[in-house]
């Protein structure tokens, strides 16, 4: 089973979709259900980075 995780940023100018992660589970075992702590931390870090990048791009810059 494959899980694709995307971040969708919507603004006045449109929508931008970014792939955050692709998680794959080959074995169907109870201990493989959900996210590992390592995966969760990595996902959160990637989401935070992309959100900050998008927010900073949306801040009007100094034109001087």
C-alpha positions in Angstrom: 0.0 0.0 0.0 1.3 3.4 -0.9 0.4 6.8 0.8 1.1 10.0 -1.0 1.0 13.1 1.1 0.6 16.5 -0.6 0.4 20.1 0.7 -2.0 22.3 -1.2 -1.4 26.0 -0.9 -4.2 28.3 -2.1 -3.8 32.0 -2.6 -5.4 34.8 -4.6 -3.2 33.8 -7.6 -4.1 30.2 -7.6 -3.3 26.8 -6.1 0.0 25.1 -5.7 0.4 21.4 -4.9 3.6 20.0 -3.5 4.3 16.4 -2.7 5.5 16.1 0.8 6.1 12.4 1.1 5.4 9.0 -0.2 5.1 6.2 2.3 4.9 2.6 1.3 3.9 -0.4 3.4 4.8 -3.7 1.8 3.9 -5.9 4.7 0.5 -6.0 6.4 1.5 -6.4 10.0 -0.1 -4.8 13.1 3.2 -3.2 14.2 3.4 -1.4 10.8 0.0 0.4 11.2 0.3 4.2 11.3 3.5 6.3 11.3 6.7 5.6 13.1 7.9 8.4 15.3 10.8 9.0 12.8 8.3 9.3 9.9 6.0 11.6 11.9 8.9 14.0 12.8 10.1 14.0 9.2 6.7 14.7 7.8 6.1 17.5 10.3 9.5 19.1 9.4 8.7 18.9 5.7 5.3 20.4 6.1 6.6 23.2 8.3 9.4 24.0 5.8 7.0 24.2 2.9 4.5 26.2 4.7 7.1 28.8 5.9 8.5 29.0 2.3 5.0 29.6 0.9 4.2 32.2 3.6 7.5 34.1 3.1 6.9 34.2 -0.7 3.5 35.7 -0.1 5.0 38.6 2.0 5.4 41.7 -0.1 9.0 42.7 -0.4 10.7 46.0 0.0 10.7 47.6 -3.5 13.7 49.9 -2.7 
